[in-house]
Amino acid sequence: MTAAPRLAPIFRVALWMVGTFTSLLSMAVAGRELAAEITIFQLLFWRGVVGLAVILLLFQVTGGWRHLRTQKFATHGARSVVHLGAQYAWFYAIAFIPLAEVFALEFTTPIWTLILAALILGEKITVVRVAAVILGFAGVLIILRPGISPVGMPQVAALLSALGFAFSTYVMTRRLMRTDTPLTMLFWMVAIQTPLALSAGLDAWVWPAGWTWGWIAVVGVGSLTAHYCMARALSLVDANVVVPMDFFRLPLAVLVGWLAYAEIIDIWVALGAVVIFAGNYLNVRAETRKTRQAQ
């Protein structure tokens, strides 16, 4: 009788994480399908148009126009440019290597965040964090096996996207959270990225046609729902509960890659992903324990 109330939040978290996985995998499939139709910068432009329309509609409905105000234009600009580059690298990797490999290498984002937070924000380096970084890079070496298996630009792009997401989504967001709201950050990111992507994509412009618009809508909406669902999950429970659930992205990516593109998972990708996950989980557990002791 006493266990039932405790299961309800976990069930809701699981549903929000399913929404996160669905959004991310839908974006990956849509990006792969659009690779042969339009350039990546054109994809990012249309993604920005969809995102901007949704955000402005949200402002109109909620009366949240105050979120447009900011005094940190330079910080927003730097964050947006890096995030645009990270998105470009992610979609580039999606087009050329198995989905599971991209998602496995993307798990290094928290590892890059630890390093950048220490270098840029001056956060303390602990033994646990060092261990997490070591495990993270060990996992990368297992996946890529340099010297044994060829490492090409798609693999490098996947790692660079993780590095870019760590800087823009985590490190710079922490700095902006001191003065701006999440909606302010989201608006300025899309508002800055959209014209930049347009200018970069004009030289080989192709107007989307037919079903291409559907895939563009999937990318535009999926990028917003992925962030929203993850935020809702993290609002319900500690990160050390969410992180293990997030790892289910990998087997789902394997399944989608196999069903849609007949991709076969490499055992080294799976093993490396497990090692990277172990480093992430080790750090999250330590940080959660520290937070509870401080309360």
Stockholm file with secondary structure:
# STOCKHOLM 1.0

chainA/1-295         MTAAPRLAPIFRVALWMVGTFTSLLSMAVAGRELAAEITIFQLLFWRGVVGLAVILLLFQVTGGWRHLRTQKFATHGARSVVHLGAQYAWFYAIAFIPLAEVFALEFTTPIWTLILAALILGEKITVVRVAAVILGFAGVLIILRPGISPVGMPQVAALLSALGFAFSTYVMTRRLMRTDTPLTMLFWMVAIQTPLALSAGLDAWVWPAGWTWGWIAVVGVGSLTAHYCMARALSLVDANVVVPMDFFRLPLAVLVGWLAYAEIIDIWVALGAVVIFAGNYLNVRAETRKTRQAQ
#=GR chainA/1-295 SS CCSHHHHHHHHHHHHHHHHHHHHHHHHHHHHHHHTTTSCHHHHHHHHHHHHHHHHHHHHHHHTCGGGGCCSCHHHHHHHHHHHHHHHHHHHHHHHHSCHHHHHHHHTTHHHHHHHHHHHHSCCCCCHHHHHHHHHHHHHHHHHHCTTTSCCCHHHHHHHHHHHHHIIIIIIHHHHHTTTSCHHHHHHHHHHHHHHHHHHHHGGGCCCCCTTHHHHHHHHHHHHHHHHHHHHHHHHHSCHHHHHHHHTTHHHHHHHHHHHHHCCCCCHHHHHHHHHHHHHHHHHHHHHHHHHHHHC
#=GC SS_cons         CCSHHHHHHHHHHHHHHHHHHHHHHHHHHHHHHHTTTSCHHHHHHHHHHHHHHHHHHHHHHHTCGGGGCCSCHHHHHHHHHHHHHHHHHHHHHHHHSCHHHHHHHHTTHHHHHHHHHHHHSCCCCCHHHHHHHHHHHHHHHHHHCTTTSCCCHHHHHHHHHHHHHIIIIIIHHHHHTTTSCHHHHHHHHHHHHHHHHHHHHGGGCCCCCTTHHHHHHHHHHHHHHHHHHHHHHHHHSCHHHHHHHHTTHHHHHHHHHHHHHCCCCCHHHHHHHHHHHHHHHHHHHHHHHHHHHHC
//
